[in-house]
Amino acid sequence: MIKIKTPEEIELMRESALVVSKTLGMLASEIKPGANALSLDKLAEEFIREQGAEPGFLGMYDFPNTLNMSPNAQVVHGIPTGDPFKEGDIISVDCGALKNGFYGDHAYTFEVGEVAPETQKLLRVTKESLYLGIREFKTNNRVGDVAYAIQNYCESHGYGVVRELVGHGLGTKLHEGPEMPNYGKRGRGKKFAEGLVVAIEPMINMGTKRIKQLKDGWTILTADGQPSAHFEHNVAIVNGKPELLSTFQYIYEALGIESNEEDEFRQEKIKL
């Protein structure tokens, strides 16, 4: 079901999204060779609770942890383990938080140490496709306009766009309507309206678009074992245009990265 949000509800959702943004920023400097996902998961749970929020994924559909942590060929929904990260790994960290009755939910794929150039390119193109999709999220456009922008850009670089997993509406429930696939045709699908809030999240594979699932019932892998990248933002339509509720700026501050990629989607700069 699609639920349009009031301006007041959107501001509450911004608070929830920023809990997640700050959590990812806290984790950014901890993701390095020798660290492990299970210890970072505990840090994230404590950090989220300290901000007056609840971990959004913990116990949801019986998921056992606070974070989805998906290294290398894992696409999404990876269960944190104690296996140490290695130089050259990449790891998608997907985090959710519930505050004031609303969810925040977004993701970033981190590099562990020095990463191969072809993998760096996969991450760059996937993140660029996210912003191309966000640019199409505005009143009177449709789901297919966002989907086409992401698909066209990623496939032009030879990458596989995952079909079975999609972004989604966001609100008092973690998953609301509409579904937001990363492939489609312009002018197709649900029409966007003022006050709609969604999670846009390209999941892009270096090789085939095909995926498989582990016997744990959660972890999704690329079918050919090649790396996958995942980036996700929470976006509202405000005054007819896309407005970011989440931010990667806490991550960039921790990693010493300068970026203005979010500027066109924000009415005022995030105060770190």
Backbone bond lengths (Angstrom), bond angles and torsions (degrees), N, CA, C in turn:
res aa  C-N    CA-C-N  psi(-1)  N-CA   C-N-CA  omega(-1)  CA-C   N-CA-C  phi
1 M - - - 1.467 - - 1.529 110.01 -
2 I 1.328 116.59 136.08 1.469 121.49 179.09 1.524 109.13 -90.22
3 K 1.323 116.35 126.70 1.463 121.50 -179.68 1.532 109.36 -121.96
4 I 1.323 115.95 116.26 1.461 121.61 178.24 1.529 108.82 -77.94
5 K 1.328 116.62 138.80 1.459 121.67 -177.08 1.535 111.59 -101.45
6 T 1.328 116.55 144.88 1.459 121.56 173.26 1.528 109.22 -76.00
7 P 1.336 117.88 163.03 1.475 119.15 175.51 1.525 112.43 -55.29
8 E 1.323 117.32 -37.16 1.462 120.37 179.65 1.529 111.25 -66.77
9 E 1.319 116.10 -40.25 1.466 119.77 178.41 1.528 110.88 -67.39
10 I 1.309 116.84 -36.59 1.464 119.87 178.01 1.524 110.59 -62.28
11 E 1.329 117.22 -38.77 1.468 119.33 178.19 1.525 111.28 -67.37
12 L 1.325 117.99 -36.08 1.460 120.23 174.76 1.534 110.04 -65.44
13 M 1.335 116.89 -38.27 1.466 120.37 178.29 1.523 111.41 -67.68
14 R 1.330 116.38 -31.39 1.467 119.25 175.61 1.532 109.88 -62.48
15 E 1.339 116.18 -40.70 1.472 119.22 177.33 1.522 111.11 -60.15
16 S 1.322 116.50 -43.92 1.471 120.53 179.62 1.526 110.77 -64.04
17 A 1.333 115.90 -43.30 1.458 119.89 179.71 1.526 111.11 -62.62
18 L 1.323 116.26 -39.38 1.464 119.04 -177.79 1.529 112.16 -70.71
19 V 1.329 117.66 -26.11 1.472 118.83 171.71 1.526 109.49 -59.68
20 V 1.333 115.62 -44.59 1.461 119.77 178.61 1.529 110.58 -65.98
21 S 1.328 116.76 -44.21 1.467 120.80 -179.83 1.527 111.07 -57.69
22 K 1.329 116.25 -44.26 1.465 120.12 -179.84 1.530 111.24 -68.17
23 T 1.331 116.44 -35.09 1.468 120.22 177.64 1.521 110.57 -63.70
24 L 1.331 117.11 -46.12 1.464 120.78 177.84 1.528 110.59 -63.29
25 G 1.318 116.73 -36.73 1.458 119.81 177.00 1.517 112.12 -65.24
26 M 1.339 116.99 -40.14 1.463 121.17 176.76 1.517 111.14 -62.61
27 L 1.333 116.59 -38.91 1.463 120.70 -177.88 1.525 112.86 -73.74
28 A 1.335 116.87 -24.76 1.466 121.14 -171.02 1.524 112.67 -53.94
29 S 1.330 116.69 -44.91 1.461 119.48 -176.92 1.524 112.56 -79.12
30 E 1.340 117.23 -8.87 1.466 121.74 179.79 1.536 112.16 -92.70
31 I 1.325 116.38 -12.91 1.465 120.36 -176.33 1.525 108.67 -87.81
32 K 1.322 115.64 100.66 1.463 122.22 -175.61 1.517 108.80 -155.13
33 P 1.332 117.54 164.92 1.466 119.46 179.44 1.527 111.80 -53.96
34 G 1.327 115.81 133.71 1.457 121.69 179.31 1.513 114.32 97.39
35 A 1.331 117.11 -23.71 1.462 120.05 175.71 1.529 108.83 -72.67
36 N 1.335 116.34 166.19 1.464 118.00 177.44 1.520 110.47 -138.34
37 A 1.325 114.53 156.89 1.458 121.30 -172.65 1.522 112.57 -66.54
38 L 1.323 117.38 -35.51 1.458 120.21 -176.31 1.522 111.40 -65.38
39 S 1.332 117.56 -40.95 1.464 119.78 178.90 1.522 110.73 -68.69
40 L 1.328 117.49 -36.69 1.466 120.38 178.17 1.522 110.86 -69.08
41 D 1.304 116.85 -32.34 1.459 120.62 176.80 1.520 111.06 -61.79
42 K 1.321 116.97 -41.29 1.469 120.70 178.46 1.527 110.77 -66.53
43 L 1.335 116.72 -41.23 1.464 120.43 176.18 1.525 110.66 -58.90
44 A 1.310 116.74 -43.21 1.464 121.12 -177.85 1.519 111.24 -64.90
45 E 1.322 117.01 -43.24 1.469 119.51 179.34 1.526 111.16 -60.16
46 E 1.331 115.96 -46.46 1.470 119.96 179.35 1.530 110.75 -61.59
47 F 1.327 116.84 -43.37 1.463 121.67 -176.74 1.534 110.82 -64.52
48 I 1.320 117.01 -43.37 1.457 120.85 179.74 1.523 110.84 -62.90
49 R 1.313 117.30 -43.71 1.464 120.80 -179.94 1.529 110.71 -66.02
50 E 1.324 117.70 -35.76 1.464 120.86 178.12 1.532 111.93 -62.64
51 Q 1.337 116.78 -24.43 1.462 121.12 179.47 1.530 113.02 -91.76
52 G 1.323 115.94 14.76 1.456 120.19 176.75 1.508 113.85 75.17
53 A 1.329 117.07 24.09 1.455 122.03 -178.99 1.526 109.96 -124.43
54 E 1.326 115.49 171.16 1.456 121.95 176.09 1.524 109.32 -113.67
55 P 1.339 117.82 143.35 1.464 118.57 173.99 1.523 110.39 -58.41
56 G 1.328 116.31 126.77 1.455 120.10 -173.36 1.511 114.58 -77.30
57 F 1.337 117.31 -24.78 1.465 120.74 -176.02 1.526 112.68 -95.89
58 L 1.326 117.90 -25.06 1.461 121.99 -173.77 1.531 110.33 -62.04
59 G 1.331 116.45 113.90 1.457 121.25 -179.41 1.516 114.48 86.86
60 M 1.335 117.77 -11.98 1.464 120.88 178.77 1.528 109.46 -67.03
61 Y 1.321 116.96 123.03 1.475 121.85 -175.23 1.535 110.31 53.78
62 D 1.350 116.37 28.20 1.464 123.76 -179.71 1.532 113.40 70.34
63 F 1.334 117.67 20.09 1.468 118.97 175.29 1.535 108.55 -66.64
64 P 1.358 118.73 135.08 1.466 120.78 -169.08 1.527 115.95 -86.60
65 N 1.318 119.43 -2.51 1.465 120.47 -171.61 1.522 112.31 -136.18
66 T 1.342 114.41 173.43 1.457 121.94 178.93 1.522 111.42 -80.77
67 L 1.327 116.77 -36.37 1.463 122.05 -175.43 1.520 111.66 -114.79
68 N 1.327 116.42 145.36 1.458 121.55 159.53 1.526 105.88 -88.85
69 M 1.329 117.79 121.07 1.460 121.39 -179.16 1.528 108.30 -126.48
70 S 1.328 115.37 112.80 1.459 121.43 -167.21 1.521 110.42 -124.97
71 P 1.339 118.08 98.81 1.464 120.55 -177.52 1.531 113.38 -84.22
72 N 1.318 115.34 144.57 1.464 123.70 165.61 1.528 112.74 56.71
73 A 1.338 118.61 -109.53 1.467 121.47 -176.92 1.520 113.12 -79.45
74 Q 1.330 117.99 -4.58 1.459 119.63 173.76 1.525 108.07 -77.01
75 V 1.315 115.75 131.06 1.464 120.90 -177.07 1.530 109.94 -83.50
76 V 1.325 116.53 -58.97 1.467 123.10 179.85 1.520 108.96 -153.64
77 H 1.359 114.86 172.37 1.467 123.98 171.59 1.521 113.27 66.93
78 G 1.339 117.02 22.35 1.450 119.89 176.61 1.521 111.63 -67.79
79 I 1.328 116.30 137.46 1.466 122.15 177.34 1.522 108.34 -88.61
80 P 1.348 118.62 126.78 1.464 120.60 -178.67 1.530 112.67 -57.49
81 T 1.336 115.35 139.43 1.461 121.59 178.09 1.528 109.11 -128.66
82 G 1.317 115.58 174.79 1.459 121.39 177.68 1.515 113.95 -89.45
83 D 1.330 117.94 5.54 1.462 120.78 -179.81 1.530 109.95 -67.90
84 P 1.332 118.47 131.16 1.469 120.28 -177.55 1.531 112.20 -70.53
85 F 1.341 115.75 142.25 1.459 120.59 173.25 1.518 109.46 -67.97
86 K 1.329 115.32 146.70 1.462 120.76 179.62 1.527 110.14 -114.82
87 E 1.330 114.67 153.08 1.465 121.27 174.33 1.525 109.44 -52.66
88 G 1.346 116.31 129.44 1.451 120.79 179.06 1.512 114.99 94.45
89 D 1.345 117.31 -8.60 1.466 120.18 175.60 1.524 109.93 -68.39
90 I 1.323 115.08 159.01 1.461 120.96 161.46 1.522 106.69 -123.13
91 I 1.340 116.29 153.44 1.463 118.79 179.43 1.521 110.12 -146.19
92 S 1.327 114.55 122.86 1.461 120.70 173.30 1.523 108.63 -79.83
93 V 1.337 115.70 127.79 1.462 121.31 176.13 1.530 107.31 -115.88
94 D 1.319 115.66 113.19 1.465 123.26 -179.28 1.520 106.95 -110.85
95 C 1.334 116.15 127.15 1.463 120.90 -171.45 1.528 109.57 -134.34
96 G 1.328 115.64 143.87 1.458 121.19 175.52 1.514 110.56 -130.09
97 A 1.330 116.01 151.27 1.458 121.12 177.18 1.527 109.26 -144.06
98 L 1.323 116.19 144.21 1.460 122.87 178.37 1.525 108.25 -115.53
99 K 1.346 115.66 119.01 1.459 121.19 179.21 1.525 108.72 -143.83
100 N 1.295 116.37 139.33 1.468 121.51 -179.56 1.527 112.38 55.19
101 G 1.347 115.66 27.67 1.457 119.93 177.56 1.515 115.30 83.00
102 F 1.346 117.25 3.71 1.465 121.36 -178.54 1.524 110.51 -125.59
103 Y 1.347 114.44 150.53 1.457 120.91 -179.06 1.526 112.46 -96.22
104 G 1.332 114.79 144.65 1.452 123.24 160.68 1.513 106.86 -113.19
105 D 1.345 117.52 147.05 1.462 120.42 -173.69 1.523 108.71 -160.84
106 H 1.321 116.79 104.17 1.463 117.64 174.29 1.522 111.79 -151.27
107 A 1.343 114.52 173.55 1.469 119.82 -167.73 1.518 111.29 -145.19
108 Y 1.333 113.93 156.19 1.468 121.75 177.46 1.523 107.70 -146.07
109 T 1.326 116.43 139.93 1.467 120.43 176.10 1.517 109.48 -99.61
110 F 1.323 115.81 118.26 1.464 123.35 -174.29 1.524 111.15 -96.66
111 E 1.314 116.17 149.14 1.457 122.79 170.66 1.521 108.92 -91.77
112 V 1.327 116.43 139.44 1.469 121.95 176.22 1.524 107.61 -105.66
113 G 1.329 116.00 105.00 1.463 119.78 -177.53 1.517 111.10 66.51
114 E 1.333 116.38 -142.32 1.465 122.11 -179.04 1.526 109.54 -87.25
115 V 1.315 115.87 123.74 1.464 122.41 -175.74 1.527 109.50 -110.06
116 A 1.323 116.91 146.41 1.465 122.17 -179.40 1.530 110.75 -57.45
117 P 1.333 117.59 142.65 1.475 120.99 -178.24 1.527 113.42 -55.16
118 E 1.333 118.00 -39.10 1.459 119.13 -178.78 1.528 111.70 -67.74
119 T 1.338 116.24 -29.11 1.464 120.07 176.18 1.524 110.51 -75.83
120 Q 1.330 116.29 -39.38 1.467 119.64 174.66 1.521 110.94 -57.13
121 K 1.327 116.17 -40.34 1.466 119.75 179.65 1.525 111.02 -64.27
122 L 1.334 117.16 -42.00 1.463 120.43 177.17 1.527 110.71 -56.37
123 L 1.328 117.01 -45.31 1.458 120.75 -179.78 1.533 110.64 -64.69
124 R 1.317 116.31 -43.84 1.469 119.81 -178.60 1.527 111.37 -62.51
125 V 1.322 116.48 -47.60 1.467 120.22 -178.17 1.531 110.87 -64.83
126 T 1.327 117.48 -40.83 1.465 120.73 179.19 1.519 110.84 -61.78
127 K 1.326 116.60 -44.71 1.474 119.36 179.67 1.521 111.07 -67.42
128 E 1.307 117.73 -38.89 1.467 120.76 176.56 1.531 110.83 -61.86
129 S 1.340 116.10 -38.39 1.468 119.35 179.07 1.525 111.67 -65.29
130 L 1.326 116.41 -32.27 1.462 120.32 177.04 1.524 110.39 -58.57
131 Y 1.326 116.88 -47.22 1.468 119.87 -178.79 1.526 111.92 -71.32
132 L 1.322 117.91 -31.52 1.460 119.88 173.82 1.533 110.20 -62.97
133 G 1.327 116.08 -39.87 1.454 119.88 177.14 1.519 111.86 -67.06
134 I 1.328 116.75 -44.52 1.466 120.87 -179.88 1.529 110.72 -58.94
135 R 1.311 117.46 -37.46 1.470 121.60 -179.28 1.528 111.72 -59.62
136 E 1.335 116.92 -27.08 1.464 121.30 -179.27 1.531 112.75 -89.73
137 F 1.322 117.35 -2.37 1.471 121.43 -178.43 1.530 108.81 -88.45
138 K 1.327 116.90 88.98 1.459 122.50 -176.57 1.514 108.66 -152.64
139 T 1.320 116.35 164.17 1.459 120.12 -175.53 1.521 111.21 -56.86
140 N 1.327 113.74 139.89 1.470 124.60 177.36 1.526 113.96 76.17
141 N 1.341 119.02 -10.04 1.459 119.54 167.24 1.521 108.54 -78.30
142 R 1.324 115.06 173.66 1.465 120.00 -176.91 1.529 111.35 -128.59
143 V 1.334 114.69 167.55 1.462 121.09 179.65 1.528 110.97 -51.08
144 G 1.321 116.88 -42.53 1.460 120.35 -177.83 1.514 114.12 -62.94
145 D 1.333 117.91 -26.17 1.462 120.50 179.10 1.530 110.97 -68.25
146 V 1.334 116.29 -42.15 1.464 120.74 175.85 1.528 109.72 -66.29
147 A 1.332 115.89 -46.40 1.461 121.46 -177.02 1.525 111.82 -60.99
148 Y 1.318 115.72 -44.43 1.469 119.82 -178.65 1.524 111.02 -63.59
149 A 1.325 117.09 -42.53 1.468 120.55 -178.77 1.521 110.96 -58.83
150 I 1.330 116.77 -43.09 1.467 121.07 179.86 1.526 110.46 -68.78
151 Q 1.319 116.45 -50.41 1.463 120.67 -177.17 1.523 112.02 -60.42
152 N 1.319 116.58 -48.65 1.460 120.85 -175.80 1.521 111.37 -60.04
153 Y 1.328 116.69 -42.34 1.462 120.34 -177.37 1.531 110.99 -69.09
154 C 1.329 116.48 -45.03 1.471 119.45 -176.75 1.525 111.59 -70.78
155 E 1.320 117.05 -40.59 1.461 118.87 179.70 1.526 111.37 -70.22
156 S 1.332 117.91 -25.34 1.463 119.75 176.46 1.520 111.58 -66.96
157 H 1.342 116.81 -18.40 1.463 122.09 175.82 1.532 111.65 -98.41
158 G 1.328 117.08 5.57 1.456 120.91 176.05 1.518 115.09 85.74
159 Y 1.333 117.24 14.07 1.465 120.65 -176.22 1.529 111.63 -93.54
160 G 1.340 115.13 158.93 1.457 121.83 177.39 1.518 111.08 -93.46
161 V 1.322 116.52 129.00 1.463 122.31 179.88 1.529 108.40 -99.08
162 V 1.313 116.99 116.70 1.467 122.34 -176.95 1.532 109.75 -62.62
163 R 1.318 116.49 132.54 1.466 122.34 -178.16 1.529 113.31 -94.67
164 E 1.325 116.89 -36.52 1.472 120.08 -168.64 1.523 113.62 -77.69
165 L 1.319 118.37 -14.38 1.463 122.73 -175.59 1.525 108.96 -118.08
166 V 1.328 116.70 138.18 1.465 119.95 -172.03 1.532 110.98 -138.51
167 G 1.333 115.36 160.43 1.454 120.73 166.17 1.526 109.68 -74.08
168 H 1.346 116.16 -174.07 1.466 118.08 -169.23 1.524 110.79 -166.38
169 G 1.332 114.72 163.18 1.451 120.06 168.43 1.522 110.16 -66.68
170 L 1.328 115.05 161.60 1.468 120.29 -173.57 1.524 108.47 -142.80
171 G 1.328 116.47 145.90 1.461 119.33 178.98 1.511 111.21 178.30
172 T 1.336 116.72 -127.15 1.467 120.35 177.00 1.516 111.01 -72.89
173 K 1.315 115.85 -15.89 1.464 122.05 170.99 1.524 108.43 -113.70
174 L 1.327 116.07 149.94 1.458 120.32 -179.94 1.522 111.30 -65.37
175 H 1.320 115.75 -36.32 1.470 120.19 -179.32 1.521 109.26 -122.86
176 E 1.323 115.68 108.47 1.453 122.45 174.74 1.536 108.15 -118.90
177 G 1.327 116.64 174.89 1.454 120.63 173.97 1.522 110.10 -80.08
178 P 1.312 116.51 156.63 1.454 128.38 1.96 1.531 111.47 -90.77
179 E 1.325 116.93 160.18 1.458 119.11 167.89 1.524 108.90 -67.96
180 M 1.352 115.64 143.35 1.461 121.66 -176.34 1.532 109.23 -123.09
181 P 1.343 117.98 80.80 1.465 119.96 178.58 1.524 111.59 -68.53
182 N 1.308 115.76 163.35 1.467 121.76 -179.88 1.525 111.78 -102.56
183 Y 1.312 116.63 16.81 1.463 122.01 175.35 1.524 107.80 -144.19
184 G 1.317 117.47 147.82 1.456 119.24 179.16 1.515 112.03 162.37
185 K 1.321 114.70 -171.13 1.462 121.38 -177.59 1.516 110.11 -117.14
186 R 1.327 115.37 143.71 1.458 120.32 177.35 1.532 111.06 -57.28
187 G 1.327 114.98 143.26 1.457 120.06 175.01 1.512 115.31 78.31
188 R 1.326 117.73 3.78 1.466 121.65 -179.49 1.528 110.64 -105.36
189 G 1.322 115.31 155.83 1.458 120.17 173.41 1.517 113.75 90.86
190 K 1.342 115.51 -175.13 1.458 122.57 -177.38 1.527 110.93 -60.91
191 K 1.340 115.32 142.65 1.463 120.76 176.95 1.530 109.51 -86.11
192 F 1.323 116.70 140.37 1.455 122.03 -178.77 1.532 110.73 -83.63
193 A 1.345 115.16 147.17 1.457 121.34 -179.97 1.523 110.14 -134.43
194 E 1.326 115.65 158.50 1.459 122.20 176.08 1.525 110.20 -52.09
195 G 1.349 116.20 133.58 1.457 120.93 177.20 1.515 115.82 90.76
196 L 1.331 116.80 -1.84 1.466 119.42 176.32 1.527 109.43 -75.35
197 V 1.335 116.82 137.61 1.465 122.63 177.23 1.524 108.57 -123.35
198 V 1.334 115.75 129.59 1.461 120.28 -178.90 1.528 110.80 -136.18
199 A 1.321 114.10 163.39 1.463 122.89 168.00 1.523 107.09 -106.74
200 I 1.329 116.18 115.19 1.459 121.94 176.50 1.516 107.35 -99.94
201 E 1.355 117.19 127.59 1.466 118.52 -170.52 1.528 112.69 -149.59
202 P 1.322 117.44 86.56 1.467 119.29 174.25 1.525 111.52 -59.61
203 M 1.333 115.98 133.54 1.466 123.68 172.80 1.520 105.75 -122.26
204 I 1.329 115.85 106.12 1.461 121.38 -165.67 1.529 109.77 -124.66
205 N 1.335 115.63 131.34 1.459 121.95 -177.52 1.524 111.44 -103.61
206 M 1.322 115.82 144.96 1.460 119.81 178.36 1.536 110.98 -65.30
207 G 1.315 116.53 -32.24 1.457 120.43 -178.94 1.513 111.95 -113.81
208 T 1.324 116.37 -119.15 1.455 121.22 -176.10 1.519 112.33 -66.14
209 K 1.331 115.78 152.66 1.464 121.12 174.01 1.533 111.02 -77.33
210 R 1.324 117.11 -13.69 1.458 120.95 -174.83 1.526 111.99 -72.49
211 I 1.315 116.06 149.05 1.465 122.19 -177.71 1.523 109.79 -133.43
212 K 1.331 115.71 167.89 1.461 121.91 172.81 1.527 107.85 -144.05
213 Q 1.317 116.45 166.16 1.463 121.41 -177.57 1.522 110.71 -120.33
214 L 1.345 115.19 139.24 1.457 119.44 175.91 1.522 111.26 -72.59
215 K 1.318 115.94 165.59 1.461 121.01 -178.69 1.528 112.46 -69.37
216 D 1.355 117.24 -11.42 1.468 118.56 177.38 1.527 111.86 -69.53
217 G 1.343 117.56 -8.11 1.452 121.62 177.77 1.514 114.42 81.96
218 W 1.334 116.81 0.18 1.466 121.34 -177.58 1.527 112.81 -123.53
219 T 1.303 117.06 -56.58 1.461 121.66 -167.07 1.524 111.93 -65.75
220 I 1.339 115.50 125.43 1.459 122.41 177.34 1.526 108.83 -104.65
221 L 1.346 116.11 131.09 1.460 122.76 -177.55 1.528 110.32 -120.37
222 T 1.326 116.29 154.61 1.461 119.57 168.27 1.529 108.53 -68.07
223 A 1.327 116.64 142.97 1.465 120.65 -176.31 1.521 112.45 -68.35
224 D 1.363 117.20 -24.79 1.467 120.22 -177.59 1.523 113.43 -103.79
225 G 1.334 117.63 4.17 1.463 120.86 177.01 1.511 114.90 77.55
226 Q 1.335 118.08 6.00 1.456 119.92 177.08 1.523 110.42 -84.22
227 P 1.344 117.58 161.83 1.469 120.41 -174.76 1.531 113.29 -65.07
228 S 1.322 114.31 157.35 1.458 122.53 175.81 1.516 109.21 -132.56
229 A 1.334 116.90 147.64 1.466 122.42 178.92 1.525 109.79 -121.21
230 H 1.320 115.28 151.54 1.473 121.42 -175.27 1.524 108.41 -148.24
231 F 1.324 116.03 121.48 1.463 121.73 174.25 1.525 107.88 -132.23
232 E 1.337 115.90 142.92 1.464 119.71 -174.16 1.521 110.42 -146.10
233 H 1.337 115.73 136.21 1.460 123.08 173.96 1.522 109.90 -126.80
234 N 1.333 115.71 154.96 1.462 122.76 170.70 1.524 108.28 -100.78
235 V 1.338 116.18 128.07 1.455 121.90 -171.33 1.525 110.15 -134.31
236 A 1.333 116.33 137.24 1.467 122.68 174.68 1.521 109.38 -115.58
237 I 1.316 116.31 153.22 1.462 119.80 170.73 1.521 107.89 -93.07
238 V 1.327 115.60 115.06 1.467 123.23 -178.17 1.526 107.62 -127.46
239 N 1.327 115.91 124.34 1.470 121.02 -175.78 1.532 111.34 54.72
240 G 1.331 114.69 36.87 1.451 120.86 175.02 1.515 115.68 82.92
241 K 1.339 117.53 -4.82 1.461 121.42 -173.03 1.535 111.10 -123.13
242 P 1.343 116.91 160.85 1.466 119.34 178.37 1.526 111.67 -72.18
243 E 1.321 115.31 131.37 1.469 122.19 177.77 1.526 108.03 -124.14
244 L 1.338 116.99 119.01 1.461 120.81 178.65 1.523 110.57 -69.51
245 L 1.322 116.25 130.46 1.459 121.68 171.58 1.518 110.68 -96.35
246 S 1.324 116.33 -28.46 1.465 122.45 177.49 1.527 109.51 -98.62
247 T 1.320 115.86 170.03 1.467 120.65 178.37 1.520 110.17 -151.27
248 F 1.326 115.19 147.63 1.467 121.25 170.95 1.524 111.06 -96.40
249 Q 1.313 118.54 4.37 1.464 120.63 -173.48 1.528 112.80 -65.66
250 Y 1.331 117.86 -30.48 1.473 119.22 176.09 1.529 110.65 -66.59
251 I 1.319 116.50 -36.13 1.461 120.58 175.04 1.526 109.66 -64.32
252 Y 1.323 115.76 -47.65 1.463 119.55 -176.46 1.526 111.43 -64.83
253 E 1.330 116.67 -36.47 1.470 119.39 176.95 1.532 110.21 -62.66
254 A 1.326 117.01 -43.04 1.468 120.99 -179.61 1.519 111.89 -65.30
255 L 1.331 116.60 -33.08 1.468 121.06 -175.47 1.525 112.93 -97.65
256 G 1.326 117.10 -0.60 1.463 120.11 179.32 1.520 113.48 71.30
257 I 1.333 116.63 33.32 1.466 122.16 -179.28 1.523 109.32 -102.91
258 E 1.313 117.12 135.01 1.462 121.47 173.61 1.520 108.82 -101.65
259 S 1.325 116.80 132.27 1.462 120.73 -177.91 1.524 110.11 -153.22
260 N 1.324 115.59 141.08 1.472 120.88 173.20 1.536 110.65 -116.93
261 E 1.333 116.77 20.87 1.466 121.21 -173.71 1.522 113.01 -62.46
262 E 1.330 117.57 -25.33 1.457 120.84 -175.85 1.527 113.30 -92.14
263 D 1.317 117.54 -8.91 1.465 120.85 -168.50 1.526 113.36 -57.25
264 E 1.324 118.06 -41.39 1.465 119.84 -175.24 1.527 112.50 -71.06
265 F 1.337 116.89 -12.47 1.455 120.64 -177.21 1.538 112.00 -109.89
266 R 1.319 116.16 19.35 1.464 118.72 -176.40 1.525 110.07 -138.41
267 Q 1.329 115.67 129.81 1.465 119.45 -178.44 1.523 111.32 -73.57
268 E 1.304 116.26 -32.69 1.463 119.14 174.59 1.503 109.72 -142.09
269 K 1.320 115.65 151.77 1.463 121.35 -174.89 1.520 111.03 -67.20
270 I 1.332 115.68 142.50 1.465 121.30 175.88 1.524 108.90 -66.85
271 K 1.329 116.49 132.67 1.464 121.37 176.40 1.526 108.47 -93.25
272 L 1.325 116.10 110.28 1.471 120.04 -176.47 1.533 110.06 -81.44
